[in-house]
Amino acid sequence: MQVIKKLGVFSVGKISALLGFAYGLIAGILMAIASGVIPASANITGTASTLMIGWKAVLILPILYAIGYFIMGILFAIAYNLLARWVGGIKITLEDSVEYTTKEIRVPIRTKTKAKKA
């Protein structure tokens, strides 16, 4: 059993930022769809600005989510590193992976030799 004693602060921040960007993109797309669907379903004429705000969310939300998740990831990693000193970290069990390799097999080629007559 092995223990995770320390996390790389910026590596956690980068991974968190990528996840935040993906979530923000999904949220932005859903907001863009909702800004076009909700006024139409309520028989409200959607103004052009309402529709543009929805599509701007596709651009703005991923950036905001990425920044927020980056900061939260850094804070999480710092908190984990401080608590891991006190508690001892997360215990995990790792297993060695089996790698299959192909080996080159060399087979000697025998050529027919003419027998010498004495």
N, C-alpha and C positions, 0 to 999 in steps of 0.2 A: 504494500500500500504506500502510495506517495502522497505528499502534501503540497498544495499550492500555497507557498508562503508569501509571494509577492506578485502583483500584476504590473505590467508596464502601463503607466498612466496614459501616455499618449496613444499607445496601441489600442487600449480600451476605448479611448475617445474617438479614434478614427473609425473603429468598427461600429461604435454607437452612432456616429454621424452618418455612416452609410445606411444603417438601418432606419435612422430618422428621416433621411432623404427618401427612402422607399415608402415609408409610412406617409410622409408628407405628400408624395406624388399621388398615392392612392386617395388620401383625404382631399387633395385639390381636385382630382378628377370627379370624385363624388360630389364635391361642392359645386363644380361646374355643371354637372348633370342636374343637381337639385335646383340650381338657380334658373335653369331653363324649364324644368318640368313642373315645379311647384306653381309658378305664376300661370302656366298653361292649364294646369289641372283646376285651378281656382277661378278660371275665366278672367284672369287679370292680365291686361296687356303688359307684358314685360318690356320695360324700356331697354334701350340699347345699353345704358349704363349698368343695369342689373345683369344683363348677360355678359358684359365685359368684366364685371367684378368676378363672376364665376370663373371665367377663363383665366383671369389674372391669378386666381387662387392656385391654378396649376403651376404657375411660375413661382409664386411667392411662398406658398406653404412648404414645398420641399426644402427651400433654403432656410426658412425659419425653424422647421423641425430638425434639420441637420445641425444647425447652430445649437439649438436647445439640447438635443441628444448628445452632442459633443461635450458640452459643459457638464451635463448630468453624468456622462460616462467618466469624465475626469474626476468628478466629485465621488462617484462610486468607487473608482480605483483607489483614490486616496483613502477613503474610509475603510475599504477592504484591507489595504496595506497596514493601516494603523490597528485595526481589530485583529488581523492575523498575527501580529506580534503578541497580542494579549491572549487570544484564544488558541492560536496554533494553526489556523488556516483550514482549508477544505481538504478532506482526505478523499483521494480517488484511487481507483485500482486501474492500472494500465496493463494491457496485454501486448506482448510482442506480436507483430504481424508476421505472417509467413510470406516470404517472397519466393515466387517461383521464377527460376532462371533457367534459361536453356543453355546447355553446355555443348560446346563444339566437340564432336566426336571425330577423331581422325582415324580413318581406316587405311592401313597401308595397301597400296595397290600392287599386286603381284603381277609381274609381267612374265610371259613365257620366255624362257631362255633356251637357246638351242644347246643341247648336250654336246660336248666336245667328244669326238671319237678319238680314241687313243691309237 
